[in-house]
Amino acid sequence: MEDFKKVEDLVDHVREYAHVRMDEARLGLAERSSGVIATLISGAALAAMLAFSFLFICVAAGLLLGRVLDDLVAGFLIVATFDILLGMIIWWSRKSLIRTPVMNAILEELFEKKEGHEKD
């Protein structure tokens, strides 16, 4: 009878341990995923601010070139041509300029949280 009680206690402890480990895994996943989402949202906000800044710089450059050339349309055409060339360069090198750094940032966020958790 006493052996049965010990086995029952052992099963209860193992069950409790399994539940604690599952809760810990869920919390770790939530922490890592929230870090990744925060990184993506802050990156998107920064990209939007840079896009608006680039837009205003292009409008200002078009107006300036239009004044210098005494032809507003020519100034905006020059700026638009520059923008198209810049867009093509970014498109052709998008893997090295955009995809790889974003992927590295996400992986760094995931593994940084995991390693920090294991050290505790």
Biopython code that builds the backbone (N, CA, C, O; Angstrom):
import numpy as np
from Bio.PDB.StructureBuilder import StructureBuilder

atoms = [
    (1, "MET", "N", (0.814, -1.188, 0.000)),
    (1, "MET", "CA", (0.000, 0.000, 0.000)),
    (1, "MET", "C", (0.865, 1.261, 0.000)),
    (1, "MET", "O", (0.574, 2.228, -0.704)),
    (2, "GLU", "N", (1.925, 1.233, 0.797)),
    (2, "GLU", "CA", (2.816, 2.384, 0.859)),
    (2, "GLU", "C", (3.550, 2.568, -0.468)),
    (2, "GLU", "O", (3.794, 3.699, -0.888)),
    (3, "ASP", "N", (3.900, 1.471, -1.125)),
    (3, "ASP", "CA", (4.551, 1.554, -2.434)),
    (3, "ASP", "C", (3.605, 2.187, -3.458)),
    (3, "ASP", "O", (4.031, 2.979, -4.299)),
    (4, "PHE", "N", (2.341, 1.838, -3.383)),
    (4, "PHE", "CA", (1.351, 2.411, -4.300)),
    (4, "PHE", "C", (1.248, 3.926, -4.087)),
    (4, "PHE", "O", (1.117, 4.682, -5.049)),
    (5, "LYS", "N", (1.306, 4.356, -2.849)),
    (5, "LYS", "CA", (1.247, 5.792, -2.534)),
    (5, "LYS", "C", (2.480, 6.504, -3.089)),
    (5, "LYS", "O", (2.360, 7.614, -3.607)),
    (6, "LYS", "N", (3.664, 5.890, -2.992)),
    (6, "LYS", "CA", (4.889, 6.484, -3.515)),
    (6, "LYS", "C", (4.817, 6.600, -5.039)),
    (6, "LYS", "O", (5.223, 7.613, -5.607)),
    (7, "VAL", "N", (4.307, 5.576, -5.687)),
    (7, "VAL", "CA", (4.177, 5.610, -7.139)),
    (7, "VAL", "C", (3.174, 6.675, -7.552)),
    (7, "VAL", "O", (3.390, 7.394, -8.527)),
    (8, "GLU", "N", (2.082, 6.774, -6.813)),
    (8, "GLU", "CA", (1.071, 7.787, -7.101)),
    (8, "GLU", "C", (1.640, 9.192, -6.923)),
    (8, "GLU", "O", (1.358, 10.081, -7.726)),
    (9, "ASP", "N", (2.443, 9.400, -5.868)),
    (9, "ASP", "CA", (3.092, 10.696, -5.658)),
    (9, "ASP", "C", (4.083, 10.996, -6.782)),
    (9, "ASP", "O", (4.170, 12.127, -7.260)),
    (10, "LEU", "N", (4.821, 9.981, -7.192)),
    (10, "LEU", "CA", (5.781, 10.156, -8.278)),
    (10, "LEU", "C", (5.063, 10.534, -9.581)),
    (10, "LEU", "O", (5.523, 11.414, -10.309)),
    (11, "VAL", "N", (3.963, 9.887, -9.869)),
    (11, "VAL", "CA", (3.182, 10.207, -11.072)),
    (11, "VAL", "C", (2.647, 11.634, -10.980)),
    (11, "VAL", "O", (2.658, 12.356, -11.977)),
    (12, "ASP", "N", (2.183, 12.051, -9.814)),
    (12, "ASP", "CA", (1.704, 13.422, -9.640)),
    (12, "ASP", "C", (2.827, 14.433, -9.863)),
    (12, "ASP", "O", (2.615, 15.465, -10.500)),
    (13, "HIS", "N", (4.021, 14.141, -9.342)),
    (13, "HIS", "CA", (5.158, 15.042, -9.522)),
    (13, "HIS", "C", (5.572, 15.119, -10.991)),
    (13, "HIS", "O", (5.880, 16.199, -11.495)),
    (14, "VAL", "N", (5.581, 13.987, -11.670)),
    (14, "VAL", "CA", (5.943, 13.971, -13.094)),
    (14, "VAL", "C", (4.902, 14.753, -13.898)),
    (14, "VAL", "O", (5.264, 15.514, -14.795)),
    (15, "ARG", "N", (3.639, 14.577, -13.593)),
    (15, "ARG", "CA", (2.573, 15.310, -14.286)),
    (15, "ARG", "C", (2.713, 16.814, -14.047)),
    (15, "ARG", "O", (2.586, 17.606, -14.981)),
    (16, "GLU", "N", (2.971, 17.205, -12.807)),
    (16, "GLU", "CA", (3.152, 18.619, -12.493)),
    (16, "GLU", "C", (4.385, 19.177, -13.210)),
    (16, "GLU", "O", (4.351, 20.294, -13.725)),
    (17, "TYR", "N", (5.462, 18.409, -13.243)),
    (17, "TYR", "CA", (6.678, 18.827, -13.933)),
    (17, "TYR", "C", (6.401, 19.023, -15.426)),
    (17, "TYR", "O", (6.864, 19.997, -16.018)),
    (18, "ALA", "N", (5.658, 18.114, -16.028)),
    (18, "ALA", "CA", (5.326, 18.227, -17.450)),
    (18, "ALA", "C", (4.492, 19.483, -17.708)),
    (18, "ALA", "O", (4.717, 20.184, -18.694)),
    (19, "HIS", "N", (3.544, 19.766, -16.837)),
    (19, "HIS", "CA", (2.727, 20.976, -17.001)),
    (19, "HIS", "C", (3.576, 22.242, -16.858)),
    (19, "HIS", "O", (3.396, 23.201, -17.609)),
    (20, "VAL", "N", (4.484, 22.242, -15.909)),
    (20, "VAL", "CA", (5.351, 23.408, -15.718)),
    (20, "VAL", "C", (6.236, 23.606, -16.948)),
    (20, "VAL", "O", (6.422, 24.737, -17.397)),
    (21, "ARG", "N", (6.782, 22.519, -17.495)),
    (21, "ARG", "CA", (7.638, 22.626, -18.694)),
    (21, "ARG", "C", (6.830, 23.114, -19.899)),
    (21, "ARG", "O", (7.332, 23.902, -20.701)),
    (22, "MET", "N", (5.598, 22.658, -20.029)),
    (22, "MET", "CA", (4.755, 23.113, -21.139)),
    (22, "MET", "C", (4.438, 24.605, -20.987)),
    (22, "MET", "O", (4.468, 25.349, -21.968)),
    (23, "ASP", "N", (4.137, 25.038, -19.772)),
    (23, "ASP", "CA", (3.878, 26.463, -19.530)),
    (23, "ASP", "C", (5.117, 27.297, -19.823)),
    (23, "ASP", "O", (5.024, 28.381, -20.398)),
    (24, "GLU", "N", (6.276, 26.785, -19.424)),
    (24, "GLU", "CA", (7.527, 27.491, -19.693)),
    (24, "GLU", "C", (7.786, 27.601, -21.199)),
    (24, "GLU", "O", (8.233, 28.642, -21.680)),
    (25, "ALA", "N", (7.510, 26.542, -21.928)),
    (25, "ALA", "CA", (7.693, 26.568, -23.379)),
    (25, "ALA", "C", (6.728, 27.560, -24.022)),
    (25, "ALA", "O", (7.115, 28.293, -24.932)),
    (26, "ARG", "N", (5.499, 27.592, -23.571)),
    (26, "ARG", "CA", (4.523, 28.542, -24.107)),
    (26, "ARG", "C", (4.945, 29.985, -23.829)),
    (26, "ARG", "O", (4.844, 30.841, -24.708)),
    (27, "LEU", "N", (5.411, 30.253, -22.630)),
    (27, "LEU", "CA", (5.860, 31.603, -22.293)),
    (27, "LEU", "C", (7.088, 32.000, -23.110)),
    (27, "LEU", "O", (7.203, 33.140, -23.561)),
    (28, "GLY", "N", (7.997, 31.052, -23.294)),
    (28, "GLY", "CA", (9.178, 31.335, -24.106)),
    (28, "GLY", "C", (8.806, 31.641, -25.546)),
    (28, "GLY", "O", (9.360, 32.556, -26.155)),
    (29, "LEU", "N", (7.874, 30.881, -26.088)),
    (29, "LEU", "CA", (7.412, 31.123, -27.455)),
    (29, "LEU", "C", (6.725, 32.474, -27.568)),
    (29, "LEU", "O", (6.934, 33.202, -28.538)),
    (30, "ALA", "N", (5.912, 32.808, -26.585)),
    (30, "ALA", "CA", (5.234, 34.110, -26.593)),
    (30, "ALA", "C", (6.244, 35.245, -26.508)),
    (30, "ALA", "O", (6.090, 36.261, -27.185)),
    (31, "GLU", "N", (7.255, 35.088, -25.699)),
    (31, "GLU", "CA", (8.278, 36.122, -25.549)),
    (31, "GLU", "C", (9.058, 36.299, -26.853)),
    (31, "GLU", "O", (9.274, 37.428, -27.293)),
    (32, "ARG", "N", (9.480, 35.199, -27.469)),
    (32, "ARG", "CA", (10.245, 35.291, -28.716)),
    (32, "ARG", "C", (9.394, 35.856, -29.837)),
    (32, "ARG", "O", (9.862, 36.701, -30.600)),
    (33, "SER", "N", (8.146, 35.401, -29.951)),
    (33, "SER", "CA", (7.299, 35.894, -31.040)),
    (33, "SER", "C", (6.955, 37.371, -30.844)),
    (33, "SER", "O", (6.869, 38.112, -31.823)),
    (34, "SER", "N", (6.758, 37.808, -29.609)),
    (34, "SER", "CA", (6.488, 39.232, -29.394)),
    (34, "SER", "C", (7.703, 40.077, -29.730)),
    (34, "SER", "O", (7.564, 41.200, -30.213)),
    (35, "GLY", "N", (8.896, 39.549, -29.478)),
    (35, "GLY", "CA", (10.114, 40.260, -29.855)),
    (35, "GLY", "C", (10.247, 40.399, -31.361)),
    (35, "GLY", "O", (10.632, 41.455, -31.864)),
    (36, "VAL", "N", (9.928, 39.332, -32.078)),
    (36, "VAL", "CA", (9.991, 39.371, -33.543)),
    (36, "VAL", "C", (8.953, 40.348, -34.088)),
    (36, "VAL", "O", (9.256, 41.140, -34.981)),
    (37, "ILE", "N", (7.743, 40.297, -33.561)),
    (37, "ILE", "CA", (6.682, 41.196, -34.032)),
    (37, "ILE", "C", (7.049, 42.649, -33.741)),
    (37, "ILE", "O", (6.823, 43.525, -34.575)),
    (38, "ALA", "N", (7.611, 42.906, -32.567)),
    (38, "ALA", "CA", (8.024, 44.276, -32.230)),
    (38, "ALA", "C", (9.124, 44.755, -33.176)),
    (38, "ALA", "O", (9.120, 45.914, -33.592)),
    (39, "THR", "N", (10.058, 43.877, -33.515)),
    (39, "THR", "CA", (11.122, 44.233, -34.445)),
    (39, "THR", "C", (10.550, 44.539, -35.819)),
    (39, "THR", "O", (10.959, 45.510, -36.455)),
    (40, "LEU", "N", (9.609, 43.727, -36.285)),
    (40, "LEU", "CA", (9.008, 43.958, -37.597)),
    (40, "LEU", "C", (8.188, 45.255, -37.623)),
    (40, "LEU", "O", (8.251, 46.005, -38.597)),
    (41, "ILE", "N", (7.430, 45.518, -36.574)),
    (41, "ILE", "CA", (6.613, 46.734, -36.534)),
    (41, "ILE", "C", (7.503, 47.981, -36.475)),
    (41, "ILE", "O", (7.237, 48.962, -37.170)),
    (42, "SER", "N", (8.540, 47.950, -35.661)),
    (42, "SER", "CA", (9.425, 49.117, -35.589)),
    (42, "SER", "C", (10.168, 49.307, -36.908)),
    (42, "SER", "O", (10.402, 50.440, -37.327)),
    (43, "GLY", "N", (10.539, 48.215, -37.564)),
    (43, "GLY", "CA", (11.169, 48.319, -38.878)),
    (43, "GLY", "C", (10.229, 48.901, -39.921)),
    (43, "GLY", "O", (10.639, 49.709, -40.754)),
    (44, "ALA", "N", (8.970, 48.490, -39.875)),
    (44, "ALA", "CA", (7.979, 49.031, -40.816)),
    (44, "ALA", "C", (7.726, 50.511, -40.556)),
    (44, "ALA", "O", (7.573, 51.286, -41.499)),
    (45, "ALA", "N", (7.680, 50.909, -39.289)),
    (45, "ALA", "CA", (7.484, 52.322, -38.965)),
    (45, "ALA", "C", (8.669, 53.157, -39.447)),
    (45, "ALA", "O", (8.491, 54.251, -39.984)),
    (46, "LEU", "N", (9.869, 52.638, -39.253)),
    (46, "LEU", "CA", (11.057, 53.336, -39.722)),
    (46, "LEU", "C", (11.061, 53.431, -41.249)),
    (46, "LEU", "O", (11.405, 54.474, -41.804)),
    (47, "ALA", "N", (10.682, 52.352, -41.923)),
    (47, "ALA", "CA", (10.624, 52.364, -43.388)),
    (47, "ALA", "C", (9.598, 53.373, -43.891)),
    (47, "ALA", "O", (9.839, 54.053, -44.888)),
    (48, "ALA", "N", (8.467, 53.477, -43.219)),
    (48, "ALA", "CA", (7.449, 54.449, -43.626)),
    (48, "ALA", "C", (7.958, 55.877, -43.448)),
    (48, "ALA", "O", (7.744, 56.724, -44.315)),
    (49, "MET", "N", (8.628, 56.147, -42.335)),
    (49, "MET", "CA", (9.176, 57.490, -42.123)),
    (49, "MET", "C", (10.248, 57.818, -43.160)),
    (49, "MET", "O", (10.311, 58.942, -43.658)),
    (50, "LEU", "N", (11.086, 56.841, -43.483)),
    (50, "LEU", "CA", (12.101, 57.067, -44.505)),
    (50, "LEU", "C", (11.468, 57.283, -45.874)),
    (50, "LEU", "O", (11.952, 58.099, -46.659)),
    (51, "ALA", "N", (10.391, 56.561, -46.166)),
    (51, "ALA", "CA", (9.710, 56.722, -47.447)),
    (51, "ALA", "C", (9.115, 58.120, -47.576)),
    (51, "ALA", "O", (9.224, 58.743, -48.632)),
    (52, "PHE", "N", (8.488, 58.618, -46.513)),
    (52, "PHE", "CA", (7.946, 59.975, -46.556)),
    (52, "PHE", "C", (9.063, 61.009, -46.686)),
    (52, "PHE", "O", (8.928, 61.985, -47.424)),
    (53, "SER", "N", (10.158, 60.795, -45.974)),
    (53, "SER", "CA", (11.294, 61.717, -46.088)),
    (53, "SER", "C", (11.843, 61.715, -47.509)),
    (53, "SER", "O", (12.156, 62.771, -48.057)),
    (54, "PHE", "N", (11.959, 60.531, -48.105)),
    (54, "PHE", "CA", (12.456, 60.428, -49.472)),
    (54, "PHE", "C", (11.503, 61.129, -50.441)),
    (54, "PHE", "O", (11.947, 61.795, -51.376)),
    (55, "LEU", "N", (10.216, 60.984, -50.223)),
    (55, "LEU", "CA", (9.233, 61.654, -51.073)),
    (55, "LEU", "C", (9.397, 63.176, -51.016)),
    (55, "LEU", "O", (9.408, 63.842, -52.051)),
    (56, "PHE", "N", (9.523, 63.719, -49.804)),
    (56, "PHE", "CA", (9.678, 65.167, -49.674)),
    (56, "PHE", "C", (11.004, 65.651, -50.257)),
    (56, "PHE", "O", (11.066, 66.735, -50.837)),
    (57, "ILE", "N", (12.059, 64.860, -50.108)),
    (57, "ILE", "CA", (13.348, 65.225, -50.694)),
    (57, "ILE", "C", (13.246, 65.237, -52.217)),
    (57, "ILE", "O", (13.801, 66.120, -52.870)),
    (58, "CYS", "N", (12.542, 64.263, -52.780)),
    (58, "CYS", "CA", (12.388, 64.210, -54.237)),
    (58, "CYS", "C", (11.567, 65.396, -54.755)),
    (58, "CYS", "O", (11.899, 65.974, -55.790)),
    (59, "VAL", "N", (10.526, 65.749, -54.058)),
    (59, "VAL", "CA", (9.721, 66.913, -54.470)),
    (59, "VAL", "C", (10.574, 68.176, -54.389)),
    (59, "VAL", "O", (10.545, 69.008, -55.296)),
    (60, "ALA", "N", (11.331, 68.317, -53.306)),
    (60, "ALA", "CA", (12.187, 69.498, -53.160)),
    (60, "ALA", "C", (13.265, 69.530, -54.242)),
    (60, "ALA", "O", (13.560, 70.589, -54.796)),
    (61, "ALA", "N", (13.847, 68.374, -54.539)),
    (61, "ALA", "CA", (14.870, 68.320, -55.586)),
    (61, "ALA", "C", (14.269, 68.648, -56.947)),
    (61, "ALA", "O", (14.901, 69.331, -57.752)),
    (62, "GLY", "N", (13.066, 68.173, -57.211)),
    (62, "GLY", "CA", (12.399, 68.488, -58.468)),
    (62, "GLY", "C", (12.115, 69.977, -58.605)),
    (62, "GLY", "O", (12.313, 70.564, -59.669)),
    (63, "LEU", "N", (11.652, 70.574, -57.525)),
    (63, "LEU", "CA", (11.403, 72.023, -57.552)),
    (63, "LEU", "C", (12.705, 72.809, -57.728)),
    (63, "LEU", "O", (12.750, 73.788, -58.474)),
    (64, "LEU", "N", (13.760, 72.374, -57.036)),
    (64, "LEU", "CA", (15.051, 73.055, -57.154)),
    (64, "LEU", "C", (15.617, 72.940, -58.567)),
    (64, "LEU", "O", (16.060, 73.933, -59.144)),
    (65, "LEU", "N", (15.603, 71.741, -59.119)),
    (65, "LEU", "CA", (16.092, 71.559, -60.492)),
    (65, "LEU", "C", (15.229, 72.325, -61.484)),
    (65, "LEU", "O", (15.738, 72.862, -62.467)),
    (66, "GLY", "N", (13.939, 72.377, -61.232)),
    (66, "GLY", "CA", (13.053, 73.143, -62.098)),
    (66, "GLY", "C", (13.387, 74.622, -62.099)),
    (66, "GLY", "O", (13.322, 75.280, -63.138)),
    (67, "ARG", "N", (13.743, 75.141, -60.943)),
    (67, "ARG", "CA", (14.147, 76.557, -60.853)),
    (67, "ARG", "C", (15.478, 76.803, -61.551)),
    (67, "ARG", "O", (15.652, 77.784, -62.274)),
    (68, "VAL", "N", (16.424, 75.875, -61.311)),
    (68, "VAL", "CA", (17.751, 76.039, -61.910)),
    (68, "VAL", "C", (17.661, 75.968, -63.440)),
    (68, "VAL", "O", (18.306, 76.746, -64.143)),
    (69, "LEU", "N", (16.859, 75.030, -63.943)),
    (69, "LEU", "CA", (16.728, 74.847, -65.394)),
    (69, "LEU", "C", (15.666, 75.756, -66.015)),
    (69, "LEU", "O", (15.507, 75.770, -67.236)),
    (70, "ASP", "N", (14.959, 76.493, -65.214)),
    (70, "ASP", "CA", (13.825, 77.322, -65.671)),
    (70, "ASP", "C", (12.763, 76.491, -66.386)),
    (70, "ASP", "O", (12.059, 76.991, -67.264)),
    (71, "ASP", "N", (12.652, 75.221, -66.004)),
    (71, "ASP", "CA", (11.639, 74.325, -66.579)),
    (71, "ASP", "C", (11.253, 73.328, -65.488)),
    (71, "ASP", "O", (11.984, 72.376, -65.217)),
    (72, "LEU", "N", (10.107, 73.556, -64.873)),
    (72, "LEU", "CA", (9.668, 72.729, -63.758)),
    (72, "LEU", "C", (9.486, 71.272, -64.173)),
    (72, "LEU", "O", (9.830, 70.359, -63.422)),
    (73, "VAL", "N", (8.943, 71.059, -65.372)),
    (73, "VAL", "CA", (8.706, 69.689, -65.846)),
    (73, "VAL", "C", (10.032, 68.944, -66.006)),
    (73, "VAL", "O", (10.138, 67.778, -65.626)),
    (74, "ALA", "N", (11.029, 69.602, -66.559)),
    (74, "ALA", "CA", (12.334, 68.955, -66.748)),
    (74, "ALA", "C", (12.957, 68.588, -65.402)),
    (74, "ALA", "O", (13.574, 67.531, -65.274)),
    (75, "GLY", "N", (12.802, 69.445, -64.412)),
    (75, "GLY", "CA", (13.332, 69.139, -63.083)),
    (75, "GLY", "C", (12.694, 67.897, -62.493)),
    (75, "GLY", "O", (13.385, 67.042, -61.938)),
    (76, "PHE", "N", (11.384, 67.795, -62.610)),
    (76, "PHE", "CA", (10.708, 66.602, -62.076)),
    (76, "PHE", "C", (11.019, 65.359, -62.908)),
    (76, "PHE", "O", (11.083, 64.262, -62.354)),
    (77, "LEU", "N", (11.215, 65.500, -64.219)),
    (77, "LEU", "CA", (11.589, 64.347, -65.053)),
    (77, "LEU", "C", (12.975, 63.823, -64.693)),
    (77, "LEU", "O", (13.200, 62.613, -64.679)),
    (78, "ILE", "N", (13.890, 64.719, -64.405)),
    (78, "ILE", "CA", (15.230, 64.287, -63.991)),
    (78, "ILE", "C", (15.161, 63.539, -62.664)),
    (78, "ILE", "O", (15.775, 62.484, -62.508)),
    (79, "VAL", "N", (14.425, 64.079, -61.723)),
    (79, "VAL", "CA", (14.285, 63.415, -60.419)),
    (79, "VAL", "C", (13.562, 62.072, -60.574)),
    (79, "VAL", "O", (13.943, 61.092, -59.934)),
    (80, "ALA", "N", (12.531, 62.019, -61.411)),
    (80, "ALA", "CA", (11.807, 60.761, -61.630)),
    (80, "ALA", "C", (12.707, 59.723, -62.274)),
    (80, "ALA", "O", (12.640, 58.545, -61.923)),
    (81, "THR", "N", (13.558, 60.142, -63.219)),
    (81, "THR", "CA", (14.503, 59.208, -63.846)),
    (81, "THR", "C", (15.475, 58.663, -62.809)),
    (81, "THR", "O", (15.767, 57.468, -62.789)),
    (82, "PHE", "N", (15.973, 59.546, -61.950)),
    (82, "PHE", "CA", (16.860, 59.101, -60.873)),
    (82, "PHE", "C", (16.145, 58.112, -59.950)),
    (82, "PHE", "O", (16.725, 57.101, -59.552)),
    (83, "ASP", "N", (14.906, 58.399, -59.617)),
    (83, "ASP", "CA", (14.129, 57.502, -58.749)),
    (83, "ASP", "C", (13.919, 56.144, -59.399)),
    (83, "ASP", "O", (14.004, 55.116, -58.727)),
    (84, "ILE", "N", (13.646, 56.128, -60.692)),
    (84, "ILE", "CA", (13.452, 54.859, -61.398)),
    (84, "ILE", "C", (14.739, 54.057, -61.403)),
    (84, "ILE", "O", (14.717, 52.850, -61.160)),
    (85, "LEU", "N", (15.860, 54.707, -61.677)),
    (85, "LEU", "CA", (17.145, 53.999, -61.657)),
    (85, "LEU", "C", (17.458, 53.465, -60.263)),
    (85, "LEU", "O", (17.924, 52.335, -60.117)),
    (86, "LEU", "N", (17.204, 54.271, -59.248)),
    (86, "LEU", "CA", (17.426, 53.822, -57.876)),
    (86, "LEU", "C", (16.515, 52.641, -57.532)),
    (86, "LEU", "O", (16.946, 51.683, -56.890)),
    (87, "GLY", "N", (15.261, 52.717, -57.963)),
    (87, "GLY", "CA", (14.326, 51.611, -57.737)),
    (87, "GLY", "C", (14.767, 50.335, -58.425)),
    (87, "GLY", "O", (14.631, 49.250, -57.860)),
    (88, "MET", "N", (15.292, 50.447, -59.633)),
    (88, "MET", "CA", (15.767, 49.263, -60.351)),
    (88, "MET", "C", (16.982, 48.645, -59.658)),
    (88, "MET", "O", (17.099, 47.422, -59.571)),
    (89, "ILE", "N", (17.885, 49.497, -59.166)),
    (89, "ILE", "CA", (19.058, 48.986, -58.440)),
    (89, "ILE", "C", (18.613, 48.263, -57.174)),
    (89, "ILE", "O", (19.123, 47.187, -56.862)),
    (90, "ILE", "N", (17.678, 48.841, -56.454)),
    (90, "ILE", "CA", (17.174, 48.199, -55.235)),
    (90, "ILE", "C", (16.475, 46.889, -55.578)),
    (90, "ILE", "O", (16.648, 45.899, -54.867)),
    (91, "TRP", "N", (15.691, 46.861, -56.649)),
    (91, "TRP", "CA", (14.983, 45.642, -57.037)),
    (91, "TRP", "C", (15.962, 44.532, -57.405)),
    (91, "TRP", "O", (15.771, 43.382, -57.011)),
    (92, "TRP", "N", (16.992, 44.864, -58.146)),
    (92, "TRP", "CA", (17.950, 43.840, -58.564)),
    (92, "TRP", "C", (18.795, 43.323, -57.407)),
    (92, "TRP", "O", (19.244, 42.177, -57.432)),
    (93, "SER", "N", (19.014, 44.142, -56.411)),
    (93, "SER", "CA", (19.827, 43.711, -55.271)),
    (93, "SER", "C", (18.984, 43.552, -54.013)),
    (93, "SER", "O", (19.494, 43.685, -52.901)),
    (94, "ARG", "N", (17.694, 43.267, -54.185)),
    (94, "ARG", "CA", (16.789, 43.192, -53.034)),
    (94, "ARG", "C", (17.161, 42.071, -52.075)),
    (94, "ARG", "O", (16.927, 42.189, -50.872)),
    (95, "LYS", "N", (17.738, 40.983, -52.584)),
    (95, "LYS", "CA", (18.078, 39.876, -51.697)),
    (95, "LYS", "C", (19.168, 40.288, -50.717)),
    (95, "LYS", "O", (19.067, 40.013, -49.521)),
    (96, "SER", "N", (20.203, 40.945, -51.216)),
    (96, "SER", "CA", (21.302, 41.325, -50.324)),
    (96, "SER", "C", (20.994, 42.588, -49.522)),
    (96, "SER", "O", (21.525, 42.766, -48.426)),
    (97, "LEU", "N", (20.142, 43.466, -50.056)),
    (97, "LEU", "CA", (19.844, 44.720, -49.349)),
    (97, "LEU", "C", (18.679, 44.617, -48.378)),
    (97, "LEU", "O", (18.661, 45.305, -47.357)),
    (98, "ILE", "N", (17.703, 43.764, -48.684)),
    (98, "ILE", "CA", (16.483, 43.733, -47.872)),
    (98, "ILE", "C", (16.271, 42.371, -47.222)),
    (98, "ILE", "O", (16.168, 42.271, -45.999)),
    (99, "ARG", "N", (16.206, 41.327, -48.036)),
    (99, "ARG", "CA", (15.818, 40.012, -47.519)),
    (99, "ARG", "C", (16.804, 39.475, -46.477)),
    (99, "ARG", "O", (16.392, 39.052, -45.397)),
    (100, "THR", "N", (18.085, 39.490, -46.790)),
    (100, "THR", "CA", (19.077, 38.928, -45.873)),
    (100, "THR", "C", (19.141, 39.707, -44.551)),
    (100, "THR", "O", (19.141, 39.078, -43.493)),
    (101, "PRO", "N", (19.195, 41.046, -44.563)),
    (101, "PRO", "CA", (19.211, 41.751, -43.272)),
    (101, "PRO", "C", (17.947, 41.541, -42.440)),
    (101, "PRO", "O", (18.027, 41.432, -41.216)),
    (102, "VAL", "N", (16.782, 41.482, -43.089)),
    (102, "VAL", "CA", (15.540, 41.253, -42.346)),
    (102, "VAL", "C", (15.552, 39.854, -41.742)),
    (102, "VAL", "O", (15.187, 39.669, -40.581)),
    (103, "MET", "N", (15.972, 38.871, -42.535)),
    (103, "MET", "CA", (16.028, 37.500, -42.031)),
    (103, "MET", "C", (17.027, 37.396, -40.880)),
    (103, "MET", "O", (16.751, 36.726, -39.885)),
    (104, "ASN", "N", (18.178, 38.046, -41.002)),
    (104, "ASN", "CA", (19.174, 38.023, -39.924)),
    (104, "ASN", "C", (18.646, 38.687, -38.661)),
    (104, "ASN", "O", (18.902, 38.205, -37.558)),
    (105, "ALA", "N", (17.911, 39.787, -38.807)),
    (105, "ALA", "CA", (17.354, 40.461, -37.632)),
    (105, "ALA", "C", (16.332, 39.580, -36.921)),
    (105, "ALA", "O", (16.299, 39.525, -35.691)),
    (106, "ILE", "N", (15.503, 38.894, -37.698)),
    (106, "ILE", "CA", (14.503, 38.006, -37.094)),
    (106, "ILE", "C", (15.186, 36.844, -36.383)),
    (106, "ILE", "O", (14.828, 36.507, -35.254)),
    (107, "LEU", "N", (16.173, 36.227, -37.044)),
    (107, "LEU", "CA", (16.880, 35.098, -36.424)),
    (107, "LEU", "C", (17.648, 35.547, -35.182)),
    (107, "LEU", "O", (17.691, 34.830, -34.182)),
    (108, "GLU", "N", (18.251, 36.732, -35.246)),
    (108, "GLU", "CA", (18.961, 37.246, -34.079)),
    (108, "GLU", "C", (18.008, 37.466, -32.909)),
    (108, "GLU", "O", (18.337, 37.165, -31.762)),
    (109, "GLU", "N", (16.831, 37.991, -33.213)),
    (109, "GLU", "CA", (15.839, 38.220, -32.152)),
    (109, "GLU", "C", (15.382, 36.892, -31.552)),
    (109, "GLU", "O", (15.238, 36.778, -30.335)),
    (110, "LEU", "N", (15.157, 35.902, -32.391)),
    (110, "LEU", "CA", (14.713, 34.599, -31.899)),
    (110, "LEU", "C", (15.781, 33.930, -31.045)),
    (110, "LEU", "O", (15.493, 33.449, -29.950)),
    (111, "PHE", "N", (17.016, 33.899, -31.545)),
    (111, "PHE", "CA", (18.062, 33.182, -30.827)),
    (111, "PHE", "C", (18.611, 33.972, -29.649)),
    (111, "PHE", "O", (19.092, 33.371, -28.688)),
    (112, "GLU", "N", (18.554, 35.296, -29.691)),
    (112, "GLU", "CA", (18.987, 36.110, -28.568)),
    (112, "GLU", "C", (18.104, 35.843, -27.366)),
    (112, "GLU", "O", (18.602, 35.683, -26.252)),
    (113, "LYS", "N", (16.806, 35.793, -27.578)),
    (113, "LYS", "CA", (15.867, 35.532, -26.475)),
    (113, "LYS", "C", (16.052, 34.118, -25.954)),
    (113, "LYS", "O", (15.994, 33.888, -24.746)),
    (114, "LYS", "N", (16.275, 33.164, -26.858)),
    (114, "LYS", "CA", (16.432, 31.781, -26.437)),
    (114, "LYS", "C", (17.700, 31.608, -25.623)),
    (114, "LYS", "O", (17.673, 30.947, -24.584)),
    (115, "GLU", "N", (18.819, 32.188, -26.069)),
    (115, "GLU", "CA", (20.068, 32.066, -25.344)),
    (115, "GLU", "C", (20.007, 32.779, -24.009)),
    (115, "GLU", "O", (20.535, 32.278, -23.016)),
    (116, "GLY", "N", (19.365, 33.951, -23.967)),
    (116, "GLY", "CA", (19.222, 34.686, -22.720)),
    (116, "GLY", "C", (18.395, 33.906, -21.728)),
    (116, "GLY", "O", (18.643, 33.978, -20.524)),
    (117, "HIS", "N", (17.410, 33.157, -22.211)),
    (117, "HIS", "CA", (16.552, 32.355, -21.339)),
    (117, "HIS", "C", (17.308, 31.178, -20.768)),
    (117, "HIS", "O", (17.100, 30.818, -19.609)),
    (118, "GLU", "N", (18.203, 30.555, -21.571)),
    (118, "GLU", "CA", (18.951, 29.386, -21.103)),
    (118, "GLU", "C", (19.992, 29.776, -20.063)),
    (118, "GLU", "O", (20.322, 28.967, -19.196)),
    (119, "LYS", "N", (20.521, 31.006, -20.131)),
    (119, "LYS", "CA", (21.535, 31.427, -19.195)),
    (119, "LYS", "C", (20.959, 31.674, -17.809)),
    (119, "LYS", "O", (21.682, 31.587, -16.817)),
    (120, "ASP", "N", (19.677, 31.979, -17.727)),
    (120, "ASP", "CA", (19.052, 32.284, -16.423)),
    (120, "ASP", "C", (18.951, 31.107, -15.548)),
    (120, "ASP", "O", (18.450, 31.212, -14.428)),
]
sb = StructureBuilder()
sb.init_structure("model")
sb.init_model(0)
sb.init_chain("A")
sb.init_seg("    ")
for serial, (resi, resn, name, xyz) in enumerate(atoms, 1):
    if name == "N":
        sb.init_residue(resn, " ", resi, " ")
    sb.init_atom(name, np.array(xyz, "f"), 0.0, 1.0, " ", f" {name:<3s}", serial, name[0])
structure = sb.get_structure()
